[in-house]
Amino acid sequence: MNTHADTAQARVFFDLLVARADEIPVLLSALATDQPHGASEPAAESAHLRGELYEILRCLAKLRRRFPALDAAPRPLPMPVG
């Protein structure tokens, strides 16, 4: 059973994860346009960001399952890029 405090804490964490998930596609787009093709450092950074986004989406799904009240006002989640 989830208490009000647990749900409130989950909401804060959920919102932080969504904010970060919203940032990642912007960063990926900037990496794609700012760097020459074939550069290994931007490719590694892009792979890292995509991995981070997938992990965030996984955590958000788990939070939604554990705390159904988080879906009271659902926000669209960003789609993974790449």
A tleap script that builds the chain and sets N, CA, C and O, in Angstrom:
source leaprc.protein.ff14SB
mol = sequence {
  NMET ASN THR HIE ALA ASP THR ALA GLN ALA
  ARG VAL PHE PHE ASP LEU LEU VAL ALA ARG
  ALA ASP GLU ILE PRO VAL LEU LEU SER ALA
  LEU ALA THR ASP GLN PRO HIE GLY ALA SER
  GLU PRO ALA ALA GLU SER ALA HIE LEU ARG
  GLY GLU LEU TYR GLU ILE LEU ARG CYS LEU
  ALA LYS LEU ARG ARG ARG PHE PRO ALA LEU
  ASP ALA ALA PRO ARG PRO LEU PRO MET PRO
  VAL CGLY
}
set mol.1.N position { 0.843 -1.175 0.000 }
set mol.1.CA position { 0.000 0.000 0.000 }
set mol.1.C position { 0.889 1.239 0.000 }
set mol.1.O position { 1.861 1.329 0.750 }
set mol.2.N position { 0.538 2.175 -0.846 }
set mol.2.CA position { 1.308 3.403 -0.975 }
set mol.2.C position { 0.678 4.495 -0.120 }
set mol.2.O position { -0.529 4.730 -0.171 }
set mol.3.N position { 1.514 5.149 0.657 }
set mol.3.CA position { 1.032 6.264 1.462 }
set mol.3.C position { 1.063 7.543 0.625 }
set mol.3.O position { 1.650 7.585 -0.456 }
set mol.4.N position { 0.423 8.570 1.148 }
set mol.4.CA position { 0.425 9.860 0.469 }
set mol.4.C position { 1.860 10.376 0.301 }
set mol.4.O position { 2.207 10.924 -0.746 }
set mol.5.N position { 2.682 10.201 1.326 }
set mol.5.CA position { 4.072 10.671 1.258 }
set mol.5.C position { 4.846 9.913 0.178 }
set mol.5.O position { 5.640 10.503 -0.555 }
set mol.6.N position { 4.610 8.604 0.086 }
set mol.6.CA position { 5.279 7.811 -0.951 }
set mol.6.C position { 4.884 8.287 -2.340 }
set mol.6.O position { 5.723 8.433 -3.228 }
set mol.7.N position { 3.590 8.526 -2.509 }
set mol.7.CA position { 3.094 8.984 -3.807 }
set mol.7.C position { 3.632 10.368 -4.140 }
set mol.7.O position { 3.992 10.639 -5.285 }
set mol.8.N position { 3.686 11.239 -3.146 }
set mol.8.CA position { 4.231 12.590 -3.374 }
set mol.8.C position { 5.703 12.526 -3.773 }
set mol.8.O position { 6.138 13.240 -4.676 }
set mol.9.N position { 6.454 11.683 -3.107 }
set mol.9.CA position { 7.869 11.532 -3.449 }
set mol.9.C position { 8.020 10.926 -4.851 }
set mol.9.O position { 8.888 11.337 -5.621 }
set mol.10.N position { 7.178 9.960 -5.168 }
set mol.10.CA position { 7.216 9.358 -6.498 }
set mol.10.C position { 6.894 10.396 -7.563 }
set mol.10.O position { 7.498 10.384 -8.636 }
set mol.11.N position { 5.948 11.299 -7.286 }
set mol.11.CA position { 5.583 12.355 -8.236 }
set mol.11.C position { 6.770 13.281 -8.507 }
set mol.11.O position { 7.025 13.653 -9.653 }
set mol.12.N position { 7.493 13.649 -7.451 }
set mol.12.CA position { 8.669 14.514 -7.627 }
set mol.12.C position { 9.710 13.810 -8.487 }
set mol.12.O position { 10.241 14.401 -9.427 }
set mol.13.N position { 10.002 12.560 -8.173 }
set mol.13.CA position { 10.987 11.789 -8.933 }
set mol.13.C position { 10.510 11.611 -10.380 }
set mol.13.O position { 11.291 11.759 -11.320 }
set mol.14.N position { 9.231 11.296 -10.546 }
set mol.14.CA position { 8.649 11.118 -11.870 }
set mol.14.C position { 8.824 12.391 -12.705 }
set mol.14.O position { 9.252 12.330 -13.857 }
set mol.15.N position { 8.492 13.536 -12.117 }
set mol.15.CA position { 8.610 14.807 -12.833 }
set mol.15.C position { 10.056 15.131 -13.199 }
set mol.15.O position { 10.317 15.662 -14.279 }
set mol.16.N position { 10.991 14.816 -12.311 }
set mol.16.CA position { 12.411 15.024 -12.624 }
set mol.16.C position { 12.855 14.140 -13.788 }
set mol.16.O position { 13.583 14.586 -14.675 }
set mol.17.N position { 12.411 12.887 -13.775 }
set mol.17.CA position { 12.763 11.974 -14.867 }
set mol.17.C position { 12.159 12.431 -16.187 }
set mol.17.O position { 12.820 12.373 -17.225 }
set mol.18.N position { 10.914 12.882 -16.157 }
set mol.18.CA position { 10.276 13.373 -17.382 }
set mol.18.C position { 11.012 14.604 -17.911 }
set mol.18.O position { 11.211 14.736 -19.119 }
set mol.19.N position { 11.415 15.498 -17.019 }
set mol.19.CA position { 12.159 16.694 -17.450 }
set mol.19.C position { 13.469 16.297 -18.126 }
set mol.19.O position { 13.841 16.867 -19.152 }
set mol.20.N position { 14.160 15.323 -17.553 }
set mol.20.CA position { 15.417 14.870 -18.167 }
set mol.20.C position { 15.138 14.175 -19.495 }
set mol.20.O position { 15.875 14.362 -20.464 }
set mol.21.N position { 14.083 13.380 -19.542 }
set mol.21.CA position { 13.729 12.702 -20.787 }
set mol.21.C position { 13.378 13.709 -21.878 }
set mol.21.O position { 13.641 13.459 -23.055 }
set mol.22.N position { 12.793 14.834 -21.505 }
set mol.22.CA position { 12.478 15.888 -22.473 }
set mol.22.C position { 13.743 16.548 -23.022 }
set mol.22.O position { 13.761 17.004 -24.166 }
set mol.23.N position { 14.792 16.597 -22.214 }
set mol.23.CA position { 16.048 17.241 -22.620 }
set mol.23.C position { 16.849 16.392 -23.601 }
set mol.23.O position { 17.516 16.924 -24.488 }
set mol.24.N position { 16.783 15.090 -23.442 }
set mol.24.CA position { 17.685 14.207 -24.194 }
set mol.24.C position { 17.487 14.304 -25.707 }
set mol.24.O position { 18.487 14.394 -26.419 }
set mol.25.N position { 16.265 14.292 -26.247 }
set mol.25.CA position { 16.139 14.439 -27.703 }
set mol.25.C position { 16.723 15.748 -28.231 }
set mol.25.O position { 17.253 15.790 -29.341 }
set mol.26.N position { 16.628 16.808 -27.443 }
set mol.26.CA position { 17.217 18.092 -27.841 }
set mol.26.C position { 18.742 17.965 -27.909 }
set mol.26.O position { 19.372 18.444 -28.851 }
set mol.27.N position { 19.318 17.320 -26.908 }
set mol.27.CA position { 20.765 17.117 -26.902 }
set mol.27.C position { 21.207 16.225 -28.061 }
set mol.27.O position { 22.233 16.483 -28.689 }
set mol.28.N position { 20.438 15.185 -28.341 }
set mol.28.CA position { 20.780 14.298 -29.462 }
set mol.28.C position { 20.714 15.042 -30.786 }
set mol.28.O position { 21.561 14.851 -31.659 }
set mol.29.N position { 19.717 15.878 -30.929 }
set mol.29.CA position { 19.597 16.659 -32.156 }
set mol.29.C position { 20.771 17.617 -32.316 }
set mol.29.O position { 21.306 17.778 -33.413 }
set mol.30.N position { 21.165 18.249 -31.220 }
set mol.30.CA position { 22.308 19.167 -31.267 }
set mol.30.C position { 23.591 18.422 -31.619 }
set mol.30.O position { 24.414 18.922 -32.387 }
set mol.31.N position { 23.760 17.234 -31.059 }
set mol.31.CA position { 24.946 16.442 -31.390 }
set mol.31.C position { 24.965 16.068 -32.860 }
set mol.31.O position { 26.017 16.088 -33.499 }
set mol.32.N position { 23.816 15.732 -33.391 }
set mol.32.CA position { 23.737 15.309 -34.789 }
set mol.32.C position { 24.040 16.455 -35.749 }
set mol.32.O position { 24.620 16.234 -36.813 }
set mol.33.N position { 23.656 17.667 -35.386 }
set mol.33.CA position { 23.848 18.793 -36.306 }
set mol.33.C position { 25.176 19.514 -36.095 }
set mol.33.O position { 25.670 20.173 -37.010 }
set mol.34.N position { 25.761 19.400 -34.902 }
set mol.34.CA position { 26.977 20.156 -34.603 }
set mol.34.C position { 28.271 19.416 -34.925 }
set mol.34.O position { 29.336 20.034 -34.966 }
set mol.35.N position { 28.201 18.125 -35.150 }
set mol.35.CA position { 29.427 17.340 -35.319 }
set mol.35.C position { 29.486 16.720 -36.713 }
set mol.35.O position { 28.460 16.366 -37.294 }
set mol.36.N position { 30.705 16.596 -37.239 }
set mol.36.CA position { 30.846 15.925 -38.540 }
set mol.36.C position { 30.515 14.441 -38.403 }
set mol.36.O position { 30.709 13.837 -37.348 }
set mol.37.N position { 30.016 13.877 -39.484 }
set mol.37.CA position { 29.693 12.455 -39.473 }
set mol.37.C position { 30.953 11.628 -39.299 }
set mol.37.O position { 32.009 11.971 -39.831 }
set mol.38.N position { 30.841 10.542 -38.558 }
set mol.38.CA position { 31.973 9.653 -38.353 }
set mol.38.C position { 32.832 9.999 -37.154 }
set mol.38.O position { 33.761 9.257 -36.838 }
set mol.39.N position { 32.554 11.095 -36.479 }
set mol.39.CA position { 33.324 11.455 -35.292 }
set mol.39.C position { 32.948 10.483 -34.171 }
set mol.39.O position { 31.769 10.295 -33.868 }
set mol.40.N position { 33.971 9.866 -33.559 }
set mol.40.CA position { 33.688 8.815 -32.570 }
set mol.40.C position { 33.186 9.373 -31.242 }
set mol.40.O position { 32.346 8.745 -30.597 }
set mol.41.N position { 33.671 10.519 -30.824 }
set mol.41.CA position { 33.243 11.081 -29.541 }
set mol.41.C position { 31.749 11.431 -29.531 }
set mol.41.O position { 31.047 11.051 -28.594 }
set mol.42.N position { 31.247 12.146 -30.547 }
set mol.42.CA position { 29.798 12.407 -30.569 }
set mol.42.C position { 28.974 11.128 -30.700 }
set mol.42.O position { 27.881 11.039 -30.141 }
set mol.43.N position { 29.483 10.144 -31.427 }
set mol.43.CA position { 28.755 8.878 -31.562 }
set mol.43.C position { 28.655 8.184 -30.216 }
set mol.43.O position { 27.610 7.625 -29.881 }
set mol.44.N position { 29.727 8.215 -29.443 }
set mol.44.CA position { 29.710 7.604 -28.110 }
set mol.44.C position { 28.763 8.366 -27.191 }
set mol.44.O position { 28.027 7.757 -26.415 }
set mol.45.N position { 28.778 9.677 -27.273 }
set mol.45.CA position { 27.873 10.491 -26.454 }
set mol.45.C position { 26.415 10.240 -26.839 }
set mol.45.O position { 25.548 10.151 -25.970 }
set mol.46.N position { 26.148 10.128 -28.134 }
set mol.46.CA position { 24.789 9.828 -28.597 }
set mol.46.C position { 24.327 8.470 -28.071 }
set mol.46.O position { 23.191 8.330 -27.617 }
set mol.47.N position { 25.191 7.493 -28.132 }
set mol.47.CA position { 24.841 6.163 -27.625 }
set mol.47.C position { 24.559 6.220 -26.127 }
set mol.47.O position { 23.625 5.586 -25.637 }
set mol.48.N position { 25.367 6.975 -25.416 }
set mol.48.CA position { 25.156 7.121 -23.970 }
set mol.48.C position { 23.810 7.786 -23.682 }
set mol.48.O position { 23.071 7.338 -22.806 }
set mol.49.N position { 23.495 8.845 -24.410 }
set mol.49.CA position { 22.230 9.555 -24.204 }
set mol.49.C position { 21.032 8.673 -24.548 }
set mol.49.O position { 20.030 8.687 -23.833 }
set mol.50.N position { 21.124 7.908 -25.633 }
set mol.50.CA position { 20.031 7.005 -25.979 }
set mol.50.C position { 19.843 5.948 -24.901 }
set mol.50.O position { 18.711 5.609 -24.553 }
set mol.51.N position { 20.944 5.424 -24.370 }
set mol.51.CA position { 20.858 4.461 -23.273 }
set mol.51.C position { 20.223 5.078 -22.041 }
set mol.51.O position { 19.410 4.442 -21.370 }
set mol.52.N position { 20.594 6.317 -21.743 }
set mol.52.CA position { 20.003 7.020 -20.602 }
set mol.52.C position { 18.497 7.206 -20.807 }
set mol.52.O position { 17.714 7.030 -19.874 }
set mol.53.N position { 18.098 7.561 -22.025 }
set mol.53.CA position { 16.679 7.756 -22.299 }
set mol.53.C position { 15.902 6.454 -22.128 }
set mol.53.O position { 14.825 6.456 -21.531 }
set mol.54.N position { 16.421 5.360 -22.631 }
set mol.54.CA position { 15.746 4.072 -22.470 }
set mol.54.C position { 15.621 3.714 -20.995 }
set mol.54.O position { 14.581 3.210 -20.570 }
set mol.55.N position { 16.653 3.962 -20.217 }
set mol.55.CA position { 16.607 3.670 -18.778 }
set mol.55.C position { 15.575 4.555 -18.079 }
set mol.55.O position { 14.836 4.083 -17.214 }
set mol.56.N position { 15.523 5.817 -18.444 }
set mol.56.CA position { 14.532 6.724 -17.863 }
set mol.56.C position { 13.123 6.245 -18.183 }
set mol.56.O position { 12.266 6.217 -17.300 }
set mol.57.N position { 12.873 5.869 -19.431 }
set mol.57.CA position { 11.551 5.387 -19.818 }
set mol.57.C position { 11.183 4.113 -19.064 }
set mol.57.O position { 10.021 3.919 -18.706 }
set mol.58.N position { 12.151 3.255 -18.824 }
set mol.58.CA position { 11.919 2.036 -18.047 }
set mol.58.C position { 11.536 2.395 -16.613 }
set mol.58.O position { 10.598 1.824 -16.058 }
set mol.59.N position { 12.255 3.331 -16.019 }
set mol.59.CA position { 11.951 3.763 -14.647 }
set mol.59.C position { 10.579 4.426 -14.560 }
set mol.59.O position { 9.842 4.204 -13.600 }
set mol.60.N position { 10.235 5.233 -15.553 }
set mol.60.CA position { 8.928 5.878 -15.556 }
set mol.60.C position { 7.804 4.842 -15.631 }
set mol.60.O position { 6.782 4.978 -14.959 }
set mol.61.N position { 7.998 3.819 -16.444 }
set mol.61.CA position { 6.983 2.764 -16.553 }
set mol.61.C position { 6.824 2.036 -15.216 }
set mol.61.O position { 5.707 1.720 -14.808 }
set mol.62.N position { 7.937 1.771 -14.539 }
set mol.62.CA position { 7.864 1.101 -13.234 }
set mol.62.C position { 7.174 1.986 -12.200 }
set mol.62.O position { 6.374 1.498 -11.401 }
set mol.63.N position { 7.477 3.280 -12.212 }
set mol.63.CA position { 6.813 4.190 -11.283 }
set mol.63.C position { 5.309 4.230 -11.536 }
set mol.63.O position { 4.518 4.246 -10.593 }
set mol.64.N position { 4.918 4.245 -12.802 }
set mol.64.CA position { 3.487 4.267 -13.128 }
set mol.64.C position { 2.785 2.997 -12.660 }
set mol.64.O position { 1.646 3.050 -12.195 }
set mol.65.N position { 3.458 1.863 -12.781 }
set mol.65.CA position { 2.854 0.609 -12.305 }
set mol.65.C position { 2.731 0.607 -10.782 }
set mol.65.O position { 1.714 0.176 -10.239 }
set mol.66.N position { 3.759 1.084 -10.102 }
set mol.66.CA position { 3.770 1.073 -8.638 }
set mol.66.C position { 2.856 2.144 -8.044 }
set mol.66.O position { 2.259 1.940 -6.987 }
set mol.67.N position { 2.748 3.276 -8.721 }
set mol.67.CA position { 1.957 4.404 -8.234 }
set mol.67.C position { 0.954 4.818 -9.315 }
set mol.67.O position { 1.199 5.776 -10.048 }
set mol.68.N position { -0.164 4.109 -9.418 }
set mol.68.CA position { -1.149 4.428 -10.457 }
set mol.68.C position { -1.661 5.865 -10.391 }
set mol.68.O position { -2.122 6.400 -11.400 }
set mol.69.N position { -1.589 6.497 -9.222 }
set mol.69.CA position { -2.037 7.890 -9.093 }
set mol.69.C position { -1.201 8.835 -9.957 }
set mol.69.O position { -1.645 9.943 -10.257 }
set mol.70.N position { -0.019 8.422 -10.355 }
set mol.70.CA position { 0.811 9.263 -11.226 }
set mol.70.C position { 0.149 9.469 -12.577 }
set mol.70.O position { 0.444 10.439 -13.275 }
set mol.71.N position { -0.743 8.565 -12.947 }
set mol.71.CA position { -1.430 8.682 -14.230 }
set mol.71.C position { -2.678 9.555 -14.155 }
set mol.71.O position { -3.407 9.678 -15.138 }
set mol.72.N position { -2.928 10.161 -12.996 }
set mol.72.CA position { -4.103 11.024 -12.852 }
set mol.72.C position { -4.043 12.181 -13.843 }
set mol.72.O position { -5.068 12.605 -14.376 }
set mol.73.N position { -2.854 12.680 -14.083 }
set mol.73.CA position { -2.650 13.738 -15.074 }
set mol.73.C position { -1.449 13.341 -15.928 }
set mol.73.O position { -0.382 13.947 -15.826 }
set mol.74.N position { -1.627 12.312 -16.778 }
set mol.74.CA position { -0.473 11.810 -17.529 }
set mol.74.C position { 0.063 12.826 -18.527 }
set mol.74.O position { -0.680 13.591 -19.142 }
set mol.75.N position { 1.366 12.801 -18.658 }
set mol.75.CA position { 2.051 13.618 -19.659 }
set mol.75.C position { 2.548 12.686 -20.740 }
set mol.75.O position { 2.929 11.555 -20.439 }
set mol.76.N position { 2.558 13.116 -21.975 }
set mol.76.CA position { 3.131 12.255 -23.009 }
set mol.76.C position { 4.627 12.104 -22.774 }
set mol.76.O position { 5.319 13.073 -22.459 }
set mol.77.N position { 5.107 10.903 -22.926 }
set mol.77.CA position { 6.532 10.635 -22.756 }
set mol.77.C position { 7.232 10.797 -24.095 }
set mol.77.O position { 6.649 10.522 -25.143 }
set mol.78.N position { 8.483 11.244 -24.061 }
set mol.78.CA position { 9.216 11.370 -25.316 }
set mol.78.C position { 9.476 10.000 -25.922 }
set mol.78.O position { 9.630 9.013 -25.203 }
set mol.79.N position { 9.524 9.947 -27.208 }
set mol.79.CA position { 9.825 8.695 -27.887 }
set mol.79.C position { 11.333 8.548 -27.997 }
set mol.79.O position { 12.033 9.530 -28.246 }
set mol.80.N position { 11.846 7.326 -27.813 }
set mol.80.CA position { 13.281 7.114 -27.983 }
set mol.80.C position { 13.722 7.494 -29.392 }
set mol.80.O position { 12.995 7.278 -30.362 }
set mol.81.N position { 14.900 8.052 -29.490 }
set mol.81.CA position { 15.453 8.487 -30.767 }
set mol.81.C position { 16.510 7.500 -31.191 }
set mol.81.O position { 17.322 7.074 -30.370 }
set mol.82.N position { 16.518 7.130 -32.449 }
set mol.82.CA position { 17.579 6.300 -32.983 }
set mol.82.C position { 17.261 4.906 -33.089 }
set mol.82.O position { 18.094 4.114 -33.531 }
savepdb mol mol.pdb
quit
